Amino acid sequence: MLIDSHCHLDFDELAADEPGVLARARTAGVGGLLTIGTRLDRFDKVRAIAERHANVWCSVGVHPHEAQEEGQRTPDRLVEATRHPKVVGIGETGLDFFYEHSPRAEQAESFRTHVAAARETGLPVIVHTRDADSETADLLEQEYAKGAFTGLIHCFSSGPEVARRALALGFYISISGIVTFKAAEALRTIVRDLPLDRLLVETDAPYLAPVPRRGKTNEPAYVAHTAAKVAELKGVGLAELEAATTDNFFRLFTKAERDRCA
């Protein structure tokens, strides 16, 4: 059984065929899915999807792109949302200095607030980082010094230093379809060295479809292609990789109930 640890079932490309997307995921061996919050003004829709399906959970958060408009200064709204049984994580949050759709200072403030919510609730923080490797690692270490929290770097495409520093904090690393791309040899080199007991797999659907679905709308079923590539890189059988990443998911997202999986 596989878990798609990061997808966006509320986005139009997937929401238009919600039953079909979930049926195809089940056929591909995907037993559970985590659909991710990116805006608080869309959170009700994200939560409703999780409520409709026993094997779907959700997170609550504000993507760094939205920090200028929706960035949080106190953890109250995030913490309140986690009272729902289907909300198992905080985020996605983080820093994106590639697009910079929001000012860097506002991204950082919202990121720290999400970490505070993770610390208060005990739920993991889901971190997005792009072109902000050192800043992301610095912020996580600074916040960890204030009090422990758990989390993961999602859709990992950073350098080895980010991986090393995140793992030192007890974080997990989630691998997306990028690992299958022709130009991603540097990422593949890092994945070979990552500990198997800290790895998750994801799609980030509807984006980043893996080879051989490159260029198509991504969907949770395609996490099987990513898992196969990660197993190859780690030199383990696919069954072992599936078991490890699924165990890791439930070890990190402790609020998710394993017996709900399809």
N, C-alpha and C positions, 0 to 999 in steps of 0.2 A: 504494500500500500504506500502511496505517495501522498504528501500534503503540499498543496500550492500555498506557500506561506505569505504570498503577497500578490494580490490581483485587485482589479477595480471593477467589480461587477455592476456598479452603478453607472459607469461610463456608457454613453449611448451605444457604442459598437457592440457591447456585450448585453446591455439591458434589453436591447431589441429582441433578443432570443434567449432570455434567461433559462427557460426549461431545456432548450437544446444544448446550451453551453454546459449546463450541469450534467446532462445525460451523457454528453461526449466525454466529459471529465471522468465520470464514473466508469465508462467503458474502457478508458485508458488507464484505469487503476488508481485514479486520484480519489482518495477516500475522504478528504477534508480540504477546506479552503478558508483562507483568511482574506476578507475583502476590506480594503483600507480606506479610512477617512482622510480626506484632504482639505475639506472645508466644513466649518460648523454649520453653515447654512444649507449644506447637503447631507448632514449627518443623519437626519431622520430617514432619508432614502436608503442610506447605507445600512443602518440598523434594521430597517424593514426587510431587506433582502436576507439578512442573517436570521431574522425571526421566521421567515418562510421555510427555511431549510435546516434540518437538524444538524447537518454536517458542515454548516457555514458559520464562521464567527466573524467579528468585525473589530476594528479599532476606531478610536476617535482622535482626531488631530487636525492640525493646520499645516499644510505643505509650505515649505519656505517660499515658494512662488507667491503664496497668498498672505505672507506675513504683514505686508503693509496694510492690507485691507482687513484681515481677520486675526492678525497675530495677537497672542494672549500675553497679558502682563501679570495675571495671577492664575493659579491652577484651578480655580473654583469650578469653572464650567466643564473642564476636562474631567475633574474628579467626580463631579455629579453624574456625568454621562457613564462613568464606569460602574455605577450601581446596577446597571442593567446586566443580567447574566450572560448575554451574548458578547459583551464588550470585553475583550481579553488583552488589549494592548493600547499603548499611547503613541499616536503618530499617524501618518508619517510627518516627521519634523526634521530639522537639520539646516544645512547651509548649502546653497547653490550659487556659486560665484561664476558659473558659466553663463547663465541667462541673466541673472541679477534682476529678476522681475520685481523684487522688493529690495529696499536698501539693506546693506549688510548688517547694520546695527539692529534693525528691526527683526531680521532673521535670527540673529543671535539672541535677542531678548525673548522671542517666542520659543526658541529652542530650549533655553534655560528653564522657561516656564513648563514646558513639556517634561523636562527631566524632573522638575519639582513634583509634578503630578505622578510621574512614574515612581519616584521615591515614596510619596505619600501613600499610594495605592498598592505598591508592590508589584505592579504590572510592568512588563518590559516596554522600553521606549524603542520605537522603530525609526532608525536614522537614515536619512537621505543625505548624501554628500557628493558634490560634484565640483571639481576645481577648487576645493577647500580642504585639502587633506590635513595640513598642519593645524589649521584653525579648528577643524572638527575634533581632532584628537586632543588638542589643548583644552577645548571647552569641556569635553567629556572627562578629562582628568581633573580639571578644576572642580567640576561639579561632584565627581566621585569623592574628592577630598572632603566635601561637605557632608557626605553620607552616601552609603552604598545604594546602588540601583542596578537593575538588569536591563539588557537590551540586545539589539543586533544592528549591524550595518546591512541594510537591504541593498539588493541589486549591486553587489560589490564590484567596483571597477577601479578602485584606487590602487595605490602602490603598496609595497610590502610593509612600509613603516606604519601605515594606518592599520593594517591587519595585526601587526605585532602589538601595537599600543591598545587596540580594541580587545584583543585576546587577553592581554595582561589585566584588563578590567573585568574579565569574566564574560565578555560579550561573545555573541555568536556571529557568524558570517553567512549571509544568504547569497546564493549564486543564481544568476538569471541566465537567459538565453545568450547573453553577450559572450559567454564562455565558448560558444560554438562558432562565433564569427571568425572569418578568415584572418582579420587583423588583430585578433585578441591573444596573440601568443604570450605577451607579457602577463596577462591575466591567468592564462593556463599554467604558466610557470609558478605563479603564487598559489593557485589552487592545489597543485601537486603537493605543496608543503603544508597546507592547512590541516590541522588535526580533524579527523573524521568525526569526533564527538562534539565538534563545534559548528558543523555545517548544516545549513538548510538549503532547500531549493525553492525557486519561485518562478513565476512568469512575468510579473509586472504587467500582465495583460490589461488592456489590449495592445500594449507596446512590446517591442523587442522580441518578436517571434524568433525562435531558434531555427538554425539550419536543421531540417530541410524545409521549414515553413517560412524562411526569411522573406520579408516583403509582404506577408499576409497579415491580416488582423490576428494578433496573438489571442490565445484563450487557454484556460487552465489545463485542458487535455495535453497541451504541448509541453508541459513541465516534464513529461516522460523523456523527451529528447534531451533536455538539459541534464536530467538525472543520468541518462546513459553516458553522456560525455564526461560528467564528473566521475562516474564509476570508472571509466576508462583511464582518466587522469590519475585517479587514486590507486589504480591497480587492484580493484576489488570487483566482485561480482555485482550485478545490478540488484539482486535481492538483498545483499548486504548493505549496499548504499541506500536502498529504499528503507530498510529497517532502521538504519542509523539516523537518517535525516528525519524520519517520522518520530523516533524516540526523542531526538533533539528538540523537535517542535514542541512536543508535550512537556518536555523538561523545562523549556523556556516559558511557554504560554501555559502556565499551570492552571489557569482558570478554564481552559478548553477541556471538554470532556471527551476522552478518547472513545468511549462506547457510543458516541453519536455518529461516528464515521460510517460512511456507506460501505 
